[in-house]
């Protein structure tokens, strides 16, 4: 065989292989496309675990309180789902539902602050990033605030701060135990100082509630609890409870590493790490939370110091 014939055979073989690979790639893309179509058609029926990647059937996931049946990871819940988890049926009475944020600064980045609020309201059905109200927990009256991360990352603006403040004042007036479930990225930057001042306002009214009125504040930290919420009422509970693997921090891991120029160990800002360092009282799985809160409330009702 001449060298010219050898190159000609290689060219033909290469063309055959190339066509084969092209056809295989085309078939693979078609299969992926079909798979995407199936997943699109089943949107709302399945969810993927953020921890193990397992596909979870939504009906069973809701029955399991949004906890992965494979690895036990606690997936996010809406504020309404959390209220249904803790409050006795037909005993929930919401407060300040008509309170809406205003764009005082005329803030604009990729889009206006007003548009972001409208989009979040349409997606969640809420007016802002928290629901507050009165209900019963295994028969015990409580004041409950539940933050919703799906509304602008659960960020704390003027409305969130005012609703929490009014809830605490009402709980003090009616001598009710206070439970606040935190799920937030921190202060809402679109409101500037008006957002930051909510930290001091809430902390101040909590001082009156806890010290002068001798009433219990139970703080529940979920994934994630960060920024100004962690730096204020999130860590001011008489009892601080976290869900397993909850991310709890003030500054994020990347910010800390860039500031200190040091590598932060994995798990540094998880609930388990904070518990080991004495910053939490309990880590409670979601399916046990209502029972634990009920026992704490009953224990408080028998505490002798509250009548002094």
N, C-alpha and C positions, 0 to 999 in steps of 0.2 A: 504494500500500500504506500502510495506517495504521500508526501507531507501535505500536499494540497487536498488530496482525498480525505486524509485524516482530519484536517480542519473543517472540511465540508460536513463530515459525519458529526463532529462535535457541535457544529452550528445547528444541524437538524435536531440532534438530541437536546440541545439547550432550548430550542424552540418548543419541542415536545414537553419538556419539563416546565417551561415557562407557561405554556397553555394550561398544563395540568394544575399548576399552582394558582393561576388566575381563576380557573373554574372552581377550584376548591375554596378559594377566598370568596368568590361570588356566592357560592352555596352557603358558606359560613355566615356571610353578611345577611343573606336571606333568612337563615335560621334565627340570627340575632334580631332581625327585624320582626319576624313572626313572634319571637319571645317578648319583644317590647310591646307588640300589639296585644298579646295575651295579658301582660301585666297592666297595660293601660285599661283594658276592658275590665280587669278585676280591681281597679283602683278603689280603695275604700273597703275591700274585703281582706286585704293582707297588709301586714306591717313587717318591717325588718328590724330585728334587735340591734341596737347600736353597739352592743358589746360583743356578741358572738356571731352576728350576721344571720341568725336563723330566721326563716320566714314564719310569721305567726298569724294565725287566723284571727281576724279582728273580734269575732263573736266570743271566742274562747279567751282572747286576751283581755277583753273587758270584764268577763266573768272572773278572771284571775287578777283583777285590779291593776291591769297594765304592767304586770310582772312577767318577765320571760320564763316560760315553763322549762326551758333548757338550762339556762345558766343562773336564773334568779335575779337578773338585772332589772332595776326599776326604771321603766320607761317614763317619759313625761306624761303628765295628766293635765287636762284643762281645769280651770278653777271650778267649773260646774261639776265635773266628775269628782273632785276632791270634796266638795260640799255634800254630794250624794253619798260619798264614802263615810263621812263622819256624822252628819246630822240625821236625826230620826226623821222618818218619812212624814211629810206634811207639817213640819214644825219650823221650816225656814222662812224668815221674814227679812228680806233685803232692806238695806238702808242706802239713801243717797244715790239711787240708780240714775238720776237725771243729771248728775254732775259731769260736765264736759270741759276738757282743757281748751284754753285759748292760746293762740300764737302771738303772744305779747311782743316777742322780739322780731317777728317776721323772719324766722330762721329758714334758710334755704341751703341745701347742699346739692345732692343729685335731684331732689324734688323738695317741694315745700313741706314744712312741718304739718300744715293743715291737711295736705294730701295724705301724708303718712298716717295721721290720726284717722281720717276717713277710711282708708284701706284696712287698717287694723279693726276698726269698728265693723266693717262689712264682713271680714274674715272670721271674727270671733263672736259677734253679736253682743259685745260688751261696749260700754262707753269709755272705759279706761282699763288699766292693767291690774285692777283689784276688784274683788267683790267683798262687801262687808254686810254683816247682818246679825240677827239674833236667831238662835235655834236651840234645840235640845240634843244633848249627847247622852244616850241611854237614860233619858229622862231628866238629866241635869241641865238647867238653862245655862247657856254660854254666849259670849260675844265672840264672833268669828270673822277674821279677815283672811282672804285667800288671794294671793297674787297669781297672775296668769302670764307665763313667759311668752305665750303666743301673741300677746299684745305688745308690740314694740320691745320685745325682749324683757318684758316685765319691768321696764324702767320706771323709776320713781320720779314723777313730776308733781306739780302742784295738786292735781286731783287725787293722786294716790296718797300724798301726805295729808291732805285735808280729810279724806275719808277715814284714814287710820286714826287721825286725831279725834274726829267726832265719835268714832267707834269706842275709843278708849274713854272719852269723857262720858259717854252713855253707860259704859260698863262700870265706871266709877260711881255714877249716880244710882245705878240699879244694883250695885254690889255683885256683879257677874264676873266669873273667871274669864280671862282674855286669852284667846288662842289666835296666833297669827302664823300662817303658812307662807314662807318666803320662797320665791322663785324669781330671781331678778338679776339683770346684768348691772344694776347700780343706778345712780342718779341719771336722769334724762338730760342729755347734753343740749337738746334743743331748747331747754328752758333756762339754761345758765344758772345764775345764782338763785333764781326762784326755786330751782330744783334742789340745790344744795342746802338751802335753809330748812327744807323739810326734815333733814336729819336732826337738827337742833330742836325743831318744834315738836316732833314726835318724842324725842328723848326727854324733853321737858315735861310733857303731859304724862309720860310714863313714870317719871319721878313721883308725881303726885299720886298716881294710881297705886304704885307699888309701896311707897314709903308711908304716905299719909293715910291712904285708905286701907293699907295692908291687904291688898288683893293680888292674886297670882297671875303672872303673865307667863304663858307657855309659848316658847318660840320653836317652830318646826322648820328646819332648814332642808330644802330639797335641791335637786340638781337643776340649775346652778343657783347659788346664793353668793353674790359678789358685790364689790364696790361699796357705795354708800349705804346699801341695805345691811351689809355685814358690819359696817362701821357704825351703825346706829342701833335700831330696834332689833335687828336680827340676832345680835349677841347680848341683848339686855334682858333676856328672859330669866325669870326665877328658876325655870327649868328649861334647858336647851336640848332639843331632840333633833336628830338628823336621820334621814333615810340612808340605807346602805349605799356606799360608793358615791354619795352626793359630793359634788364639787363645791367647796366652800373657800372663799378667798376674798381678800381686799383687792390687791393688784394681781393681774394674771401672771402665769408662769414666765411667759416671754418677757414681760416688762421687768420682772425681778431679775431674770438672767442678764438682760441688757444693762440694768442698773448696777448690779453687783459684779458683773462679769464672772459669774460662777454658774456652774451647771446645777440645776435643781433636781434632786432625786425624784424618780417616778413615784406617784402616790403622795407627794408632799402636801397636796391640798385636798385630799379626800377626807371624808367623814372619819374613817378609821384612824388616819394619822392625827387628826385634831383630837379625837377621843383619847388616844394614847398620850397626848400631851396635856390633857386636862381641860380642854376648851369646850367639851361637850359633856352632858350628863348621861345621855342614852343614845344608842343607835337602835332604831325600832323598825323592823320590816313593816311594809304597808298594811298587810293583812292583820297585823296585831295592833295597829296604831289606835283604833277606836277604843279597844279594851284598855290599853295602857292609859290613855287620856281620861277615861272614865274612872279608873282606880285612883289616879292622881287627884281628880276633882273630889272624889269621895274622901280621900285622905285629908285634903285641905279643909273640907267642911268640918272635920273633927279636930282641926288644929286649935290648941287652946290660946295661942298668942293673938289670934285675929280679933278677939273680943276685949283685949286689954287696951 
